[in-house]
Amino acid sequence: MITPAQSRAARALIDWSREQLAETSRVALRTIVDFERGARAPREVTALAIERAFAEAGVTFLDGSYSGSGGPGVRLRDPL
C-alpha cells in the first residue's frame, strides 16, 4: 500500500489537487485528506482505487527495496 507521503508526492508530480484525486479515484475528499495527513489508513479497496487512479495517470510507486536506501518513492512511467 502506498504511504501518505507517496500520495502527496504523486499528486505534486502530476500537478493534481486533492479534489482531482478524489474525483478521479472516486474516493471521498475527506478520506484523501485524512489519509495524506496520516490521520487514518484507508480500507484496502479504497487504497487500491487511489493507486489505480495514479497508475492511469502514469505514476509508478517505488518501494524501499527497489529504491535502495532512499526508501519509498514515486516516478513517472516512461512514455510508450
PDB file of N, CA, C and O in Angstrom:
ATOM      1  N   MET A   1       0.837  -1.177   0.000  1.00  0.00           N
ATOM      2  CA  MET A   1       0.000   0.000   0.000  1.00  0.00           C
ATOM      3  C   MET A   1       0.887   1.247   0.000  1.00  0.00           C
ATOM      4  O   MET A   1       1.941   1.273   0.635  1.00  0.00           O
ATOM      5  N   ILE A   2       0.451   2.258  -0.709  1.00  0.00           N
ATOM      6  CA  ILE A   2       1.223   3.487  -0.762  1.00  0.00           C
ATOM      7  C   ILE A   2       1.151   4.219   0.578  1.00  0.00           C
ATOM      8  O   ILE A   2       0.227   4.027   1.368  1.00  0.00           O
ATOM      9  N   THR A   3       2.146   5.052   0.802  1.00  0.00           N
ATOM     10  CA  THR A   3       2.194   5.831   2.035  1.00  0.00           C
ATOM     11  C   THR A   3       1.546   7.198   1.810  1.00  0.00           C
ATOM     12  O   THR A   3       1.375   7.619   0.666  1.00  0.00           O
ATOM     13  N   PRO A   4       1.187   7.886   2.879  1.00  0.00           N
ATOM     14  CA  PRO A   4       0.666   9.243   2.722  1.00  0.00           C
ATOM     15  C   PRO A   4       1.649  10.157   1.980  1.00  0.00           C
ATOM     16  O   PRO A   4       1.239  10.957   1.139  1.00  0.00           O
ATOM     17  N   ALA A   5       2.929  10.037   2.288  1.00  0.00           N
ATOM     18  CA  ALA A   5       3.938  10.865   1.618  1.00  0.00           C
ATOM     19  C   ALA A   5       3.993  10.555   0.121  1.00  0.00           C
ATOM     20  O   ALA A   5       4.148  11.466  -0.692  1.00  0.00           O
ATOM     21  N   GLN A   6       3.868   9.286  -0.247  1.00  0.00           N
ATOM     22  CA  GLN A   6       3.861   8.930  -1.664  1.00  0.00           C
ATOM     23  C   GLN A   6       2.653   9.523  -2.370  1.00  0.00           C
ATOM     24  O   GLN A   6       2.759   9.967  -3.513  1.00  0.00           O
ATOM     25  N   SER A   7       1.520   9.537  -1.710  1.00  0.00           N
ATOM     26  CA  SER A   7       0.327  10.121  -2.319  1.00  0.00           C
ATOM     27  C   SER A   7       0.524  11.616  -2.552  1.00  0.00           C
ATOM     28  O   SER A   7       0.204  12.126  -3.625  1.00  0.00           O
ATOM     29  N   ARG A   8       1.048  12.314  -1.554  1.00  0.00           N
ATOM     30  CA  ARG A   8       1.297  13.751  -1.717  1.00  0.00           C
ATOM     31  C   ARG A   8       2.315  14.006  -2.827  1.00  0.00           C
ATOM     32  O   ARG A   8       2.150  14.920  -3.635  1.00  0.00           O
ATOM     33  N   ALA A   9       3.373  13.184  -2.859  1.00  0.00           N
ATOM     34  CA  ALA A   9       4.411  13.344  -3.881  1.00  0.00           C
ATOM     35  C   ALA A   9       3.865  13.041  -5.277  1.00  0.00           C
ATOM     36  O   ALA A   9       4.195  13.733  -6.240  1.00  0.00           O
ATOM     37  N   ALA A  10       3.044  12.021  -5.379  1.00  0.00           N
ATOM     38  CA  ALA A  10       2.464  11.661  -6.676  1.00  0.00           C
ATOM     39  C   ALA A  10       1.571  12.779  -7.191  1.00  0.00           C
ATOM     40  O   ALA A  10       1.601  13.111  -8.376  1.00  0.00           O
ATOM     41  N   ARG A  11       0.777  13.358  -6.300  1.00  0.00           N
ATOM     42  CA  ARG A  11      -0.075  14.472  -6.718  1.00  0.00           C
ATOM     43  C   ARG A  11       0.762  15.643  -7.196  1.00  0.00           C
ATOM     44  O   ARG A  11       0.425  16.285  -8.191  1.00  0.00           O
ATOM     45  N   ALA A  12       1.849  15.926  -6.495  1.00  0.00           N
ATOM     46  CA  ALA A  12       2.725  17.031  -6.899  1.00  0.00           C
ATOM     47  C   ALA A  12       3.378  16.742  -8.252  1.00  0.00           C
ATOM     48  O   ALA A  12       3.522  17.637  -9.084  1.00  0.00           O
ATOM     49  N   LEU A  13       3.765  15.501  -8.460  1.00  0.00           N
ATOM     50  CA  LEU A  13       4.427  15.107  -9.696  1.00  0.00           C
ATOM     51  C   LEU A  13       3.552  15.313 -10.923  1.00  0.00           C
ATOM     52  O   LEU A  13       4.037  15.703 -11.985  1.00  0.00           O
ATOM     53  N   ILE A  14       2.259  15.049 -10.767  1.00  0.00           N
ATOM     54  CA  ILE A  14       1.347  15.199 -11.910  1.00  0.00           C
ATOM     55  C   ILE A  14       0.458  16.435 -11.791  1.00  0.00           C
ATOM     56  O   ILE A  14      -0.463  16.634 -12.583  1.00  0.00           O
ATOM     57  N   ASP A  15       0.754  17.260 -10.786  1.00  0.00           N
ATOM     58  CA  ASP A  15       0.059  18.532 -10.582  1.00  0.00           C
ATOM     59  C   ASP A  15      -1.444  18.347 -10.383  1.00  0.00           C
ATOM     60  O   ASP A  15      -2.254  19.028 -11.011  1.00  0.00           O
ATOM     61  N   TRP A  16      -1.801  17.418  -9.503  1.00  0.00           N
ATOM     62  CA  TRP A  16      -3.195  17.173  -9.158  1.00  0.00           C
ATOM     63  C   TRP A  16      -3.494  17.750  -7.787  1.00  0.00           C
ATOM     64  O   TRP A  16      -2.654  17.691  -6.889  1.00  0.00           O
ATOM     65  N   SER A  17      -4.662  18.297  -7.624  1.00  0.00           N
ATOM     66  CA  SER A  17      -5.151  18.710  -6.312  1.00  0.00           C
ATOM     67  C   SER A  17      -5.749  17.483  -5.620  1.00  0.00           C
ATOM     68  O   SER A  17      -5.953  16.436  -6.233  1.00  0.00           O
ATOM     69  N   ARG A  18      -6.017  17.644  -4.352  1.00  0.00           N
ATOM     70  CA  ARG A  18      -6.716  16.564  -3.640  1.00  0.00           C
ATOM     71  C   ARG A  18      -8.088  16.335  -4.256  1.00  0.00           C
ATOM     72  O   ARG A  18      -8.561  15.202  -4.344  1.00  0.00           O
ATOM     73  N   GLU A  19      -8.715  17.414  -4.675  1.00  0.00           N
ATOM     74  CA  GLU A  19     -10.038  17.301  -5.305  1.00  0.00           C
ATOM     75  C   GLU A  19      -9.969  16.481  -6.596  1.00  0.00           C
ATOM     76  O   GLU A  19     -10.849  15.665  -6.868  1.00  0.00           O
ATOM     77  N   GLN A  20      -8.914  16.707  -7.390  1.00  0.00           N
ATOM     78  CA  GLN A  20      -8.767  15.932  -8.626  1.00  0.00           C
ATOM     79  C   GLN A  20      -8.556  14.457  -8.330  1.00  0.00           C
ATOM     80  O   GLN A  20      -9.115  13.596  -9.009  1.00  0.00           O
ATOM     81  N   LEU A  21      -7.748  14.164  -7.317  1.00  0.00           N
ATOM     82  CA  LEU A  21      -7.528  12.768  -6.934  1.00  0.00           C
ATOM     83  C   LEU A  21      -8.833  12.143  -6.463  1.00  0.00           C
ATOM     84  O   LEU A  21      -9.151  11.013  -6.834  1.00  0.00           O
ATOM     85  N   ALA A  22      -9.580  12.861  -5.658  1.00  0.00           N
ATOM     86  CA  ALA A  22     -10.858  12.335  -5.165  1.00  0.00           C
ATOM     87  C   ALA A  22     -11.807  12.040  -6.321  1.00  0.00           C
ATOM     88  O   ALA A  22     -12.449  10.991  -6.354  1.00  0.00           O
ATOM     89  N   GLU A  23     -11.890  12.962  -7.260  1.00  0.00           N
ATOM     90  CA  GLU A  23     -12.785  12.775  -8.402  1.00  0.00           C
ATOM     91  C   GLU A  23     -12.339  11.609  -9.281  1.00  0.00           C
ATOM     92  O   GLU A  23     -13.154  10.778  -9.680  1.00  0.00           O
ATOM     93  N   THR A  24     -11.056  11.554  -9.576  1.00  0.00           N
ATOM     94  CA  THR A  24     -10.544  10.511 -10.471  1.00  0.00           C
ATOM     95  C   THR A  24     -10.622   9.126  -9.839  1.00  0.00           C
ATOM     96  O   THR A  24     -10.947   8.150 -10.516  1.00  0.00           O
ATOM     97  N   SER A  25     -10.324   9.036  -8.546  1.00  0.00           N
ATOM     98  CA  SER A  25     -10.328   7.737  -7.869  1.00  0.00           C
ATOM     99  C   SER A  25     -11.711   7.344  -7.358  1.00  0.00           C
ATOM    100  O   SER A  25     -11.944   6.198  -6.973  1.00  0.00           O
ATOM    101  N   ARG A  26     -12.636   8.326  -7.363  1.00  0.00           N
ATOM    102  CA  ARG A  26     -13.979   8.116  -6.817  1.00  0.00           C
ATOM    103  C   ARG A  26     -13.933   7.760  -5.335  1.00  0.00           C
ATOM    104  O   ARG A  26     -14.669   6.904  -4.844  1.00  0.00           O
ATOM    105  N   VAL A  27     -13.025   8.466  -4.644  1.00  0.00           N
ATOM    106  CA  VAL A  27     -12.866   8.323  -3.195  1.00  0.00           C
ATOM    107  C   VAL A  27     -13.234   9.663  -2.581  1.00  0.00           C
ATOM    108  O   VAL A  27     -12.908  10.709  -3.142  1.00  0.00           O
ATOM    109  N   ALA A  28     -13.898   9.647  -1.458  1.00  0.00           N
ATOM    110  CA  ALA A  28     -14.319  10.881  -0.801  1.00  0.00           C
ATOM    111  C   ALA A  28     -13.122  11.771  -0.485  1.00  0.00           C
ATOM    112  O   ALA A  28     -12.074  11.295  -0.050  1.00  0.00           O
ATOM    113  N   LEU A  29     -13.294  13.054  -0.707  1.00  0.00           N
ATOM    114  CA  LEU A  29     -12.234  14.020  -0.436  1.00  0.00           C
ATOM    115  C   LEU A  29     -11.776  13.923   1.019  1.00  0.00           C
ATOM    116  O   LEU A  29     -10.574  13.970   1.281  1.00  0.00           O
ATOM    117  N   ARG A  30     -12.684  13.791   1.954  1.00  0.00           N
ATOM    118  CA  ARG A  30     -12.324  13.684   3.371  1.00  0.00           C
ATOM    119  C   ARG A  30     -11.405  12.490   3.610  1.00  0.00           C
ATOM    120  O   ARG A  30     -10.487  12.569   4.427  1.00  0.00           O
ATOM    121  N   THR A  31     -11.643  11.384   2.905  1.00  0.00           N
ATOM    122  CA  THR A  31     -10.804  10.192   3.035  1.00  0.00           C
ATOM    123  C   THR A  31      -9.399  10.492   2.537  1.00  0.00           C
ATOM    124  O   THR A  31      -8.419  10.101   3.170  1.00  0.00           O
ATOM    125  N   ILE A  32      -9.292  11.188   1.403  1.00  0.00           N
ATOM    126  CA  ILE A  32      -7.979  11.561   0.852  1.00  0.00           C
ATOM    127  C   ILE A  32      -7.240  12.451   1.850  1.00  0.00           C
ATOM    128  O   ILE A  32      -6.068  12.220   2.146  1.00  0.00           O
ATOM    129  N   VAL A  33      -7.926  13.460   2.361  1.00  0.00           N
ATOM    130  CA  VAL A  33      -7.312  14.400   3.313  1.00  0.00           C
ATOM    131  C   VAL A  33      -6.817  13.652   4.550  1.00  0.00           C
ATOM    132  O   VAL A  33      -5.674  13.838   4.967  1.00  0.00           O
ATOM    133  N   ASP A  34      -7.664  12.813   5.136  1.00  0.00           N
ATOM    134  CA  ASP A  34      -7.281  12.065   6.333  1.00  0.00           C
ATOM    135  C   ASP A  34      -6.114  11.125   6.061  1.00  0.00           C
ATOM    136  O   ASP A  34      -5.209  11.004   6.887  1.00  0.00           O
ATOM    137  N   PHE A  35      -6.128  10.464   4.920  1.00  0.00           N
ATOM    138  CA  PHE A  35      -5.040   9.554   4.552  1.00  0.00           C
ATOM    139  C   PHE A  35      -3.735  10.318   4.417  1.00  0.00           C
ATOM    140  O   PHE A  35      -2.728   9.918   5.000  1.00  0.00           O
ATOM    141  N   GLU A  36      -3.731  11.404   3.664  1.00  0.00           N
ATOM    142  CA  GLU A  36      -2.495  12.144   3.429  1.00  0.00           C
ATOM    143  C   GLU A  36      -1.972  12.832   4.692  1.00  0.00           C
ATOM    144  O   GLU A  36      -0.772  13.087   4.795  1.00  0.00           O
ATOM    145  N   ARG A  37      -2.836  13.133   5.640  1.00  0.00           N
ATOM    146  CA  ARG A  37      -2.406  13.699   6.926  1.00  0.00           C
ATOM    147  C   ARG A  37      -1.894  12.617   7.867  1.00  0.00           C
ATOM    148  O   ARG A  37      -1.270  12.918   8.885  1.00  0.00           O
ATOM    149  N   GLY A  38      -2.157  11.354   7.526  1.00  0.00           N
ATOM    150  CA  GLY A  38      -1.772  10.251   8.399  1.00  0.00           C
ATOM    151  C   GLY A  38      -2.746  10.041   9.543  1.00  0.00           C
ATOM    152  O   GLY A  38      -2.427   9.354  10.514  1.00  0.00           O
ATOM    153  N   ALA A  39      -3.931  10.627   9.436  1.00  0.00           N
ATOM    154  CA  ALA A  39      -4.932  10.512  10.493  1.00  0.00           C
ATOM    155  C   ALA A  39      -5.573   9.128  10.533  1.00  0.00           C
ATOM    156  O   ALA A  39      -5.944   8.638  11.599  1.00  0.00           O
ATOM    157  N   ARG A  40      -5.698   8.506   9.370  1.00  0.00           N
ATOM    158  CA  ARG A  40      -6.256   7.148   9.322  1.00  0.00           C
ATOM    159  C   ARG A  40      -5.866   6.494   8.006  1.00  0.00           C
ATOM    160  O   ARG A  40      -5.676   7.161   6.989  1.00  0.00           O
ATOM    161  N   ALA A  41      -5.753   5.191   8.054  1.00  0.00           N
ATOM    162  CA  ALA A  41      -5.432   4.426   6.855  1.00  0.00           C
ATOM    163  C   ALA A  41      -6.730   4.065   6.143  1.00  0.00           C
ATOM    164  O   ALA A  41      -7.713   3.698   6.787  1.00  0.00           O
ATOM    165  N   PRO A  42      -6.737   4.168   4.819  1.00  0.00           N
ATOM    166  CA  PRO A  42      -7.948   3.790   4.085  1.00  0.00           C
ATOM    167  C   PRO A  42      -8.128   2.276   4.054  1.00  0.00           C
ATOM    168  O   PRO A  42      -7.177   1.517   4.241  1.00  0.00           O
ATOM    169  N   ARG A  43      -9.356   1.860   3.817  1.00  0.00           N
ATOM    170  CA  ARG A  43      -9.601   0.431   3.607  1.00  0.00           C
ATOM    171  C   ARG A  43      -8.836  -0.014   2.363  1.00  0.00           C
ATOM    172  O   ARG A  43      -8.476   0.805   1.518  1.00  0.00           O
ATOM    173  N   GLU A  44      -8.597  -1.296   2.263  1.00  0.00           N
ATOM    174  CA  GLU A  44      -7.811  -1.826   1.142  1.00  0.00           C
ATOM    175  C   GLU A  44      -8.425  -1.467  -0.209  1.00  0.00           C
ATOM    176  O   GLU A  44      -7.701  -1.065  -1.119  1.00  0.00           O
ATOM    177  N   VAL A  45      -9.719  -1.600  -0.356  1.00  0.00           N
ATOM    178  CA  VAL A  45     -10.385  -1.295  -1.624  1.00  0.00           C
ATOM    179  C   VAL A  45     -10.221   0.188  -1.972  1.00  0.00           C
ATOM    180  O   VAL A  45     -10.090   0.542  -3.143  1.00  0.00           O
ATOM    181  N   THR A  46     -10.229   1.042  -0.966  1.00  0.00           N
ATOM    182  CA  THR A  46     -10.057   2.481  -1.184  1.00  0.00           C
ATOM    183  C   THR A  46      -8.628   2.783  -1.598  1.00  0.00           C
ATOM    184  O   THR A  46      -8.399   3.559  -2.526  1.00  0.00           O
ATOM    185  N   ALA A  47      -7.662   2.175  -0.916  1.00  0.00           N
ATOM    186  CA  ALA A  47      -6.256   2.375  -1.270  1.00  0.00           C
ATOM    187  C   ALA A  47      -5.991   1.916  -2.695  1.00  0.00           C
ATOM    188  O   ALA A  47      -5.245   2.565  -3.428  1.00  0.00           O
ATOM    189  N   LEU A  48      -6.593   0.807  -3.092  1.00  0.00           N
ATOM    190  CA  LEU A  48      -6.413   0.309  -4.461  1.00  0.00           C
ATOM    191  C   LEU A  48      -7.009   1.275  -5.483  1.00  0.00           C
ATOM    192  O   LEU A  48      -6.449   1.444  -6.566  1.00  0.00           O
ATOM    193  N   ALA A  49      -8.126   1.907  -5.158  1.00  0.00           N
ATOM    194  CA  ALA A  49      -8.730   2.887  -6.063  1.00  0.00           C
ATOM    195  C   ALA A  49      -7.816   4.100  -6.230  1.00  0.00           C
ATOM    196  O   ALA A  49      -7.683   4.633  -7.332  1.00  0.00           O
ATOM    197  N   ILE A  50      -7.194   4.531  -5.151  1.00  0.00           N
ATOM    198  CA  ILE A  50      -6.251   5.654  -5.217  1.00  0.00           C
ATOM    199  C   ILE A  50      -5.048   5.274  -6.064  1.00  0.00           C
ATOM    200  O   ILE A  50      -4.644   6.027  -6.949  1.00  0.00           O
ATOM    201  N   GLU A  51      -4.478   4.115  -5.796  1.00  0.00           N
ATOM    202  CA  GLU A  51      -3.317   3.652  -6.561  1.00  0.00           C
ATOM    203  C   GLU A  51      -3.659   3.500  -8.043  1.00  0.00           C
ATOM    204  O   GLU A  51      -2.845   3.845  -8.899  1.00  0.00           O
ATOM    205  N   ARG A  52      -4.838   2.994  -8.354  1.00  0.00           N
ATOM    206  CA  ARG A  52      -5.258   2.806  -9.735  1.00  0.00           C
ATOM    207  C   ARG A  52      -5.368   4.150 -10.458  1.00  0.00           C
ATOM    208  O   ARG A  52      -4.951   4.271 -11.610  1.00  0.00           O
ATOM    209  N   ALA A  53      -5.919   5.145  -9.794  1.00  0.00           N
ATOM    210  CA  ALA A  53      -6.040   6.481 -10.400  1.00  0.00           C
ATOM    211  C   ALA A  53      -4.663   7.045 -10.730  1.00  0.00           C
ATOM    212  O   ALA A  53      -4.454   7.599 -11.809  1.00  0.00           O
ATOM    213  N   PHE A  54      -3.734   6.901  -9.806  1.00  0.00           N
ATOM    214  CA  PHE A  54      -2.371   7.376 -10.065  1.00  0.00           C
ATOM    215  C   PHE A  54      -1.713   6.580 -11.192  1.00  0.00           C
ATOM    216  O   PHE A  54      -1.046   7.158 -12.051  1.00  0.00           O
ATOM    217  N   ALA A  55      -1.894   5.274 -11.194  1.00  0.00           N
ATOM    218  CA  ALA A  55      -1.294   4.437 -12.238  1.00  0.00           C
ATOM    219  C   ALA A  55      -1.801   4.829 -13.617  1.00  0.00           C
ATOM    220  O   ALA A  55      -1.029   4.880 -14.574  1.00  0.00           O
ATOM    221  N   GLU A  56      -3.094   5.107 -13.721  1.00  0.00           N
ATOM    222  CA  GLU A  56      -3.662   5.524 -15.001  1.00  0.00           C
ATOM    223  C   GLU A  56      -3.116   6.877 -15.452  1.00  0.00           C
ATOM    224  O   GLU A  56      -3.123   7.189 -16.643  1.00  0.00           O
ATOM    225  N   ALA A  57      -2.641   7.682 -14.492  1.00  0.00           N
ATOM    226  CA  ALA A  57      -2.041   8.981 -14.813  1.00  0.00           C
ATOM    227  C   ALA A  57      -0.550   8.864 -15.085  1.00  0.00           C
ATOM    228  O   ALA A  57       0.107   9.864 -15.377  1.00  0.00           O
ATOM    229  N   GLY A  58      -0.002   7.640 -14.991  1.00  0.00           N
ATOM    230  CA  GLY A  58       1.400   7.417 -15.322  1.00  0.00           C
ATOM    231  C   GLY A  58       2.353   7.386 -14.152  1.00  0.00           C
ATOM    232  O   GLY A  58       3.569   7.425 -14.346  1.00  0.00           O
ATOM    233  N   VAL A  59       1.832   7.318 -12.942  1.00  0.00           N
ATOM    234  CA  VAL A  59       2.680   7.292 -11.749  1.00  0.00           C
ATOM    235  C   VAL A  59       3.035   5.851 -11.396  1.00  0.00           C
ATOM    236  O   VAL A  59       2.183   4.963 -11.429  1.00  0.00           O
ATOM    237  N   THR A  60       4.291   5.635 -11.062  1.00  0.00           N
ATOM    238  CA  THR A  60       4.775   4.352 -10.573  1.00  0.00           C
ATOM    239  C   THR A  60       5.261   4.549  -9.144  1.00  0.00           C
ATOM    240  O   THR A  60       5.947   5.526  -8.845  1.00  0.00           O
ATOM    241  N   PHE A  61       4.910   3.635  -8.274  1.00  0.00           N
ATOM    242  CA  PHE A  61       5.344   3.706  -6.890  1.00  0.00           C
ATOM    243  C   PHE A  61       6.539   2.800  -6.682  1.00  0.00           C
ATOM    244  O   PHE A  61       6.555   1.660  -7.147  1.00  0.00           O
ATOM    245  N   LEU A  62       7.540   3.309  -5.982  1.00  0.00           N
ATOM    246  CA  LEU A  62       8.757   2.562  -5.694  1.00  0.00           C
ATOM    247  C   LEU A  62       8.758   2.181  -4.228  1.00  0.00           C
ATOM    248  O   LEU A  62       8.486   3.011  -3.360  1.00  0.00           O
ATOM    249  N   ASP A  63       9.066   0.916  -3.956  1.00  0.00           N
ATOM    250  CA  ASP A  63       9.177   0.525  -2.553  1.00  0.00           C
ATOM    251  C   ASP A  63      10.639   0.655  -2.128  1.00  0.00           C
ATOM    252  O   ASP A  63      11.508   0.931  -2.954  1.00  0.00           O
ATOM    253  N   GLY A  64      10.896   0.462  -0.881  1.00  0.00           N
ATOM    254  CA  GLY A  64      12.248   0.627  -0.354  1.00  0.00           C
ATOM    255  C   GLY A  64      13.262  -0.301  -0.982  1.00  0.00           C
ATOM    256  O   GLY A  64      14.416   0.090  -1.159  1.00  0.00           O
ATOM    257  N   SER A  65      12.872  -1.521  -1.326  1.00  0.00           N
ATOM    258  CA  SER A  65      13.836  -2.472  -1.891  1.00  0.00           C
ATOM    259  C   SER A  65      14.269  -2.064  -3.294  1.00  0.00           C
ATOM    260  O   SER A  65      15.416  -2.294  -3.677  1.00  0.00           O
ATOM    261  N   TYR A  66      13.362  -1.457  -4.069  1.00  0.00           N
ATOM    262  CA  TYR A  66      13.709  -1.030  -5.420  1.00  0.00           C
ATOM    263  C   TYR A  66      14.587   0.209  -5.391  1.00  0.00           C
ATOM    264  O   TYR A  66      15.536   0.322  -6.167  1.00  0.00           O
ATOM    265  N   SER A  67      14.276   1.127  -4.507  1.00  0.00           N
ATOM    266  CA  SER A  67      14.962   2.408  -4.494  1.00  0.00           C
ATOM    267  C   SER A  67      16.175   2.424  -3.568  1.00  0.00           C
ATOM    268  O   SER A  67      16.740   3.483  -3.297  1.00  0.00           O
ATOM    269  N   GLY A  68      16.572   1.251  -3.084  1.00  0.00           N
ATOM    270  CA  GLY A  68      17.751   1.193  -2.227  1.00  0.00           C
ATOM    271  C   GLY A  68      17.483   1.827  -0.879  1.00  0.00           C
ATOM    272  O   GLY A  68      16.388   1.708  -0.329  1.00  0.00           O
ATOM    273  N   SER A  69      18.487   2.497  -0.354  1.00  0.00           N
ATOM    274  CA  SER A  69      18.360   3.082   0.980  1.00  0.00           C
ATOM    275  C   SER A  69      17.512   4.344   0.984  1.00  0.00           C
ATOM    276  O   SER A  69      17.262   4.914   2.046  1.00  0.00           O
ATOM    277  N   GLY A  70      17.062   4.794  -0.196  1.00  0.00           N
ATOM    278  CA  GLY A  70      16.262   6.003  -0.270  1.00  0.00           C
ATOM    279  C   GLY A  70      14.843   5.832   0.229  1.00  0.00           C
ATOM    280  O   GLY A  70      14.148   6.826   0.439  1.00  0.00           O
ATOM    281  N   GLY A  71      14.391   4.611   0.426  1.00  0.00           N
ATOM    282  CA  GLY A  71      13.041   4.368   0.903  1.00  0.00           C
ATOM    283  C   GLY A  71      12.013   4.468  -0.208  1.00  0.00           C
ATOM    284  O   GLY A  71      12.375   4.544  -1.382  1.00  0.00           O
ATOM    285  N   PRO A  72      10.740   4.467   0.147  1.00  0.00           N
ATOM    286  CA  PRO A  72       9.672   4.522  -0.845  1.00  0.00           C
ATOM    287  C   PRO A  72       9.698   5.838  -1.622  1.00  0.00           C
ATOM    288  O   PRO A  72      10.140   6.868  -1.112  1.00  0.00           O
ATOM    289  N   GLY A  73       9.222   5.784  -2.854  1.00  0.00           N
ATOM    290  CA  GLY A  73       9.173   6.993  -3.675  1.00  0.00           C
ATOM    291  C   GLY A  73       8.171   6.859  -4.800  1.00  0.00           C
ATOM    292  O   GLY A  73       7.396   5.904  -4.850  1.00  0.00           O
ATOM    293  N   VAL A  74       8.193   7.832  -5.708  1.00  0.00           N
ATOM    294  CA  VAL A  74       7.317   7.836  -6.873  1.00  0.00           C
ATOM    295  C   VAL A  74       8.101   8.304  -8.081  1.00  0.00           C
ATOM    296  O   VAL A  74       9.119   8.984  -7.948  1.00  0.00           O
ATOM    297  N   ARG A  75       7.631   7.944  -9.243  1.00  0.00           N
ATOM    298  CA  ARG A  75       8.206   8.426 -10.502  1.00  0.00           C
ATOM    299  C   ARG A  75       7.156   8.319 -11.582  1.00  0.00           C
ATOM    300  O   ARG A  75       6.146   7.633 -11.428  1.00  0.00           O
ATOM    301  N   LEU A  76       7.413   9.015 -12.687  1.00  0.00           N
ATOM    302  CA  LEU A  76       6.530   8.896 -13.845  1.00  0.00           C
ATOM    303  C   LEU A  76       7.010   7.755 -14.718  1.00  0.00           C
ATOM    304  O   LEU A  76       8.209   7.567 -14.925  1.00  0.00           O
ATOM    305  N   ARG A  77       6.067   7.010 -15.215  1.00  0.00           N
ATOM    306  CA  ARG A  77       6.365   5.890 -16.111  1.00  0.00           C
ATOM    307  C   ARG A  77       6.934   6.449 -17.410  1.00  0.00           C
ATOM    308  O   ARG A  77       6.543   7.530 -17.851  1.00  0.00           O
ATOM    309  N   ASP A  78       7.840   5.725 -18.010  1.00  0.00           N
ATOM    310  CA  ASP A  78       8.382   6.129 -19.303  1.00  0.00           C
ATOM    311  C   ASP A  78       7.256   6.172 -20.330  1.00  0.00           C
ATOM    312  O   ASP A  78       6.398   5.290 -20.339  1.00  0.00           O
ATOM    313  N   PRO A  79       7.248   7.192 -21.203  1.00  0.00           N
ATOM    314  CA  PRO A  79       6.207   7.254 -22.232  1.00  0.00           C
ATOM    315  C   PRO A  79       6.290   6.030 -23.149  1.00  0.00           C
ATOM    316  O   PRO A  79       7.374   5.509 -23.410  1.00  0.00           O
ATOM    317  N   LEU A  80       5.154   5.589 -23.622  1.00  0.00           N
ATOM    318  CA  LEU A  80       5.125   4.419 -24.526  1.00  0.00           C
ATOM    319  C   LEU A  80       5.583   4.779 -25.890  1.00  0.00           C
ATOM    320  O   LEU A  80       5.622   3.923 -26.774  1.00  0.00           O
TER     321      LEU A  80
END
